[in-house]
């Protein structure tokens, strides 16, 4: 049996909301130390991860209801579609306030169930007759009770109303290559980091999200790897720049206008581009970047706005 670490314990307590009593600056300093082994400097942040923690606390814009809507996986679709077009949006089939409200008879044989307010609550259904509804109900009942704000104090999560929704199941020509933002398959994900509306870095992810064998390649806009790693190792071999890359960068920059730093997740499926999500705090600002000099370099790309009182 694996020994429970301080990181495990802190993660469980914060996810379940048991640390709500703790002021956010203290919470973030403690969590940052446990996760990265480093002291968090909020007075004069220099690194990428430090500046993300600062933005959680002091960027007034992120307390704007618009950012809550952009983080809500259901409401975001309409806003994103109005900016870049419906053709980049994965269709929503249905929305429900609780699992018991789902009319499975009305759903297609293949679909994806998700929650709109947290991270990782996803079930891919390739044959609804084989879905273990009891297990699915337990999973979603648990996630619906969670306010994800308390996990990392990311303000945009605080006021999202938890809901369950079904998305159209999207796949490549092979069942083994499913949309990665639907949490399965080996399709490449392109996470485009924008700073003040300009793309400067692309994270190429391969392999099942949160699964063994997952790789992360942090690259420039031509997909040349940067000499650092974070969370997962690099993939092997050269990276092929897809013909849609310039269009994806164009779309990402359009969505990132006016935001100090945001990660725009886009996916390719049968040469079609699909929007995944906007991430305002990459890995909640807790993923160690090695060597640390690149944490500082990426931090220099973030121009902090005026501090919120």
HELIX and SHEET records of a PDB file:
HELIX    1   1 UNK A    6  UNK A   15  1                                  10    
HELIX    2   2 UNK A   24  UNK A   36  1                                  13    
HELIX    3   3 UNK A   48  UNK A   58  1                                  11    
HELIX    4   4 UNK A   60  UNK A   63  5                                   4    
HELIX    5   5 UNK A   65  UNK A   71  1                                   7    
HELIX    6   6 UNK A   75  UNK A   84  1                                  10    
HELIX    7   7 UNK A   86  UNK A   88  5                                   3    
HELIX    8   8 UNK A   99  UNK A  101  5                                   3    
HELIX    9   9 UNK A  104  UNK A  106  5                                   3    
HELIX   10  10 UNK A  128  UNK A  130  5                                   3    
HELIX   11  11 UNK A  133  UNK A  144  1                                  12    
HELIX   12  12 UNK A  149  UNK A  152  1                                   4    
HELIX   13  13 UNK A  155  UNK A  157  5                                   3    
HELIX   14  14 UNK A  180  UNK A  182  5                                   3    
HELIX   15  15 UNK A  245  UNK A  255  1                                  11    
HELIX   16  16 UNK A  282  UNK A  285  5                                   4    
HELIX   17  17 UNK A  292  UNK A  300  1                                   9    
SHEET    1   A 4 UNK A  92  UNK A  96  0                                        
SHEET    2   A 4 UNK A 164  UNK A 168 -1                                        
SHEET    3   A 4 UNK A 111  UNK A 115 -1                                        
SHEET    4   A 4 UNK A 122  UNK A 125 -1                                        
SHEET    1   B 5 UNK A 215  UNK A 219  0                                        
SHEET    2   B 5 UNK A 198  UNK A 206 -1                                        
SHEET    3   B 5 UNK A 189  UNK A 195 -1                                        
SHEET    4   B 5 UNK A 261  UNK A 269 -1                                        
SHEET    5   B 5 UNK A 272  UNK A 279 -1                                        
SHEET    1   C 2 UNK A 229  UNK A 230  0                                        
SHEET    2   C 2 UNK A 289  UNK A 290 -1                                        
END                                                                             
